[in-house]
Amino acid sequence: MENSKQRANLHLVDSIVAITEQRNIETLEAVLAETIFSLLHPREVVMLDLRESETIVVALFRGDDAQGLPFELKLEHCSAEVLAAFTNYLALPEKQREAELTPSLPAADGCGIFPIITRSKVEGVMIVLADHFDSADWRLASGLALIHRNFVQVLNEKDHDRLTGLRNRTLLEDQILRRLTIARRRQVKRKQHTDERRQHTGAEQNWLAMIDIDNFKTINDRFGHIYGDEVLLLIASLMHKCFRRIDQFYRYGGEEFIVLIQGVDKATAHRVLERFRKSVENFEFPQVGPVSVSIGYVEIMDQNQPTTVIGHADQALYYAKRNGRNQVAFYSELLAAGKIPAPRVGSVELF
């Protein structure tokens, strides 16, 4: 028979496994908050994202009305104690906010502040509100936060581009394959329920867009690689501002980027890609001057493999660059209009 200490140890091990089995950093933050809530039973755990101009509530767990929390969380849904602790945290000098604030003893206001640090910057904060935590509880919460921080560092080194902080190509094929699998399952369900005339909704659609900086070699040749790297960093920053948190950004290689957009229809996908293109066009790049991007995109639906998806987006991108640059091109429209060659039946597509 397991005694209470063994059960507690097993629960802790399960919690660590839950954290370290994640590969998506954004999901990992919510898992950390949920783990601390389920393991230590505080009054409230809130995970906040500070990367955008507006603070985003990533996760909120509260014992009294967990079922009553809305789907779209906002700061106003947090308790007064958490909001006060967050306000006090923001009032601290920047260097102090970056320091270790994980308490080893119960905080006076019942709130523990845990900075979420990635790539040596505070990109979020977790606030734990607990009425009856002792020093061991706070130390355990601190330890889980540090496990999260160390694991994020490992993920960043392995799966993220060192210059821009965007994902590299390591996980791209796996992410495309997941979307292809989901699309195929939905197609099978639609065929099985044809009598219901089920509509293909935007929430079910996924898109891959390939983005290329126009005339990037000229930028490097005229201004040097330092300014070229700055352009890459600024492009990555604009991607974070123009797309949603749930979309995924990759530096595919050199001056090429890939965005995975999920859960929107074609019109919305095109609109957000156009918005990004215009944001780059209107942005004032120091020293370099005007910069533009060309974009080719494709719906992830019935392609036979991830390389085919990327190849189709690359074909659309190549068309955009050959026909004036600084534009967004959709693979299926180009194919239907005969502007790009149709794939040969029975052939292996390479790109």
N, C-alpha and C positions, 0 to 999 in steps of 0.2 A: 504494500500500500504506500502511496506517495504521501509524505507529510507536507505540512503547509510550506516549509522552507523549500522543499524540492519543487513544489508547484510554482512557487514564486520564482525560483531559478529558471525553471522551464519557460515560464511566461516571459522572463527577461530575454532568454535566448531566442524565443520566437519573435520578440520585438526587434531584436538586432537583425535577425534574418529578414524580417519584413522591410527594414530600412535598406539593407545591403543588396536585396534582390532587385531593387529599382535601377533603371538605367536612364530615366528621364528626370532631370534635375528638378523641373517644376513639380512633377508628381512626388518626388522625394520629399519636398518641403511639407506637403500635405500629409504624407505618411508619417513624418516625424511628429507633427502636431497630434495626429490621431494616436500614435504609439504612446506618447506621454500621457494623453488623456485616458486611454484605456488601461495603462499600466499603473499610474499613480493616482488617478481619480481626483484631479484638482477641480475647482469650481468652473474654470474656463481656460481654454487654450486658444490663442489667436495667432495666425501666421499672416504677416503683412509683407507685401512686396513694395519696395521703395524705389524701384528702378525707373518707373514712369513719373511724369509730372504730377499724376494723381495717385495717392496711395491706394493699392488694391488689396482687398481681403482675400487671401488665397484659401484659407481654411479657418473655420470657427467651430469649436466643439464646446458645448455647454451642457451640463447635466440636467438643468431644470426644464429646459424647453428645446431639447435637441431636435425633436420632431417638428417643432413649429418654426424653425429657421427657414428663411426664404432661399430659393435657388440662387439668386444673384445677391451675394453678400456685400454689404457696405459697412463703413465704419460705424454708422449709426446703430447697427445691430449689435455692436460690442457693448459690454457693461460699462457703467460710469467709471468703475475702478480701472479697467483696462485703458479706457480713453484718457484718463488722467495720467496714468503711467506713461502712455505713449507721448502725450504732450510734454511731459517732463523730460523724456528721453530726447525728443527733437530739440529741446531748449539747450541741451548740453553742447559744448564745443565739439567740433567735428572729430578732433583727435580722441576726445573722451568717448564719443559714440563708437569709435572703432575699437576701443579697448575692451578687454574682457569684463563683461558685466554679469556673467553667470554667477549667481550668489551661492555661497557654500552654507549660509545661514538664512533662515527665513527673512524675507524682506519686510521692512516696517509696514508697508502698505499692502502686504500680501501678494505683491506682484514681482515676479522674476523676469528680467529682460535678457533675451538671448539673441545677440546680433547674428544674422545669417550672412556669413562672409564667403564670397566666391571671387576668385581671381584677385585676392588681396583688397577687396572693396566690400563695404557693407551694402548688400543689395536687398536686404530684408531684415525683419525682426520678428522674433517669436516672444509673445508675452504669456506667461503662465500665472493665473490667479488662483491662489490656494489659501484656504483658511487654516488648515491644520498640518501643513508640511513641517517636518523636522529637518535637521541638517542633513540626514541621510537621504531624504526625499529630494532635497535641492541638489545634492551631489549627484544623485542618479540622473535627474533631469539634465544637469550640466554635462554628465558623461555621455548621454545619448546625443545631446547637441554637438558635442565634440566629435563623436563617431560620424554624425552627419557631415560635419565640416570636413573631416579627413577624407570621407568617401567622395564628397563632391570634388575635392581637389584631385583625387585619383581619376574621376570621370572627366574632369576638365583636361587633365594632361593627356588622357587616352583618346577622348572623343571630340575634343574641341580644338579649333585652330588657335595657335598661340597668339597670333597678331590681332585678329578681330574678336576672338571669344566666341565666334559662331561654331556650330557643329562642323566637324570635318566629314569626309566621305565614309568613315568607319561604319556608321549606323544607317546610312542612307538606304542602301539596298534592302535592309531588313524592314525599315519603315514603309518603303514602297510595297514590299511583298505583303505586309500586313493589310495594307489598303486594298491590294488586288484580291486578297483572300476574302475580305469583307464584301467587296463588290461582286465577286462570283457567287457568294452565298445568297446575296440579295437577288441576283439574276435568277438563280434556281428557284427561290421562293416566289418570284413574280410569275415564272412559268407554271409553277404548281397551283397558283391562284389566279389564273387568267380571268376566271369568271367574275372576280371581284374588281377587275380593272384598276388595279392598284397603281397609283401615280408614282412616277420617279421624282421624288422631292429633292430640293436643294440640300436638305439636312443629310442626305445619303451620298452626296457627291464630294469627290476629292480631286484636287488639282496639283499638278507639278509645274512650276514655272522656272525656267532657266534664264538667268539675268547675266548680261555681259556688259562691262564698261566699254563704251565706244572709244576707240583710238587710245587705249591705255598705254600701249607701247610708246606712243608719241609723248605722253605725259612723263613717262620714265626717262625717255631720251632727252627731253627739253629741261626738265626740272630735277631729275635725279630720283633714285629709289626712295629716299626719305619722304619726299612729297608724294610719291606714288603710294607708299604705305599709309600716309595720312588720308589720301583719297579713299583707300580701302576701309580704313577705320570709320570715316565719316559716312560712307555708303552703308556699312553695317549698322551704324547708329540710326540712320534714316529708316532702315528696315525695321528696327525695333519700334520706331514711332508710327510707321505707316501700317504695319500688320498687327494682328492680334497676338496675345500671349500664347494662345493654343496653336498658332501656326508655327512651323519649324523652319529655321534658317540654317543653311549650310554654305560654307565656303567650299566650292567644288574644286577649285584649283585656279591659281593665278588671279585673274580678274573676273572669274566666273562664280556666280552664286546660284543656289537653288532654294526655292521656297515651296514647302508643302502646305497647301491651304485646304482646310477641311470644313465640311458642313455648310457649304454655300452653293447657290446655283451659278450657272454660267455667267449671267449678267453681273452678279456681284463679284465673282472672281475677276472678270475683266475690269470692272470698275476699280477695285482695290489695286490691281496691277497698274492701271493708268494713273491712279493717284500717286503711287510710288514713283512711277516714271516722271511725272510732273514735279514731284518734290525734289528729285535729283536735278531736273532741268532748272528749277528755280532757286536752288541752293547756291550760296556764294562760297565756293571752295577757295580758301586762302591761297594766294600766290598763283595757283593753277588756272583760275578762271572757270568758265563754264564747262560742265561735265554732263554727259548724257549716258543713258543706258538703253540697250535693246533687250527685249523680252520675248521669249517664245514659251507658250504654255500648252498643256494637254490635260485632258481628263483622265484620271486613273480609273479604268473600268474593265476592259476585257483583253488587255494586252497579255501576251504569253509569259512575260518575265520583266523584272525591273529594268533591265538594260533597254528593252523595247520602249518603255515609258520615257526614259531619259533620251533615247535616240529620237523619238518623235518630237519632244520639246526642243531638242537640239536642231532638228530640221526646221522648225518654225523660227527659232532664233536665227539660224543661218539666213533664212529668207528675209527676216527683218533687217539684218545687217547688210545684205546685198541690195536692199531696196530702200535705202535712205537712212537707216539707223534711227535711233531715238523713237521707237515705236513698239507697240505690243502686237504680237501675231499669235493667232490660235491655230493649232495644227489641223483640227478637223475642218475648219473653214477653208484653209489653204488647200487641203486635200480635195474637198468637194468642188472647189473652183478650178482644179487642175493646175494650181500654181506650184505644187511640189509633186514629185513622182509617187505613185501608189506603191506600197510594199509588194514585193513579188511573192506570190503564193509558193510556199514550200522552201523559201530561201531563209537563211539565217541573217538577221539584221545586225549589222555592225555599224558603229559610229566612231 
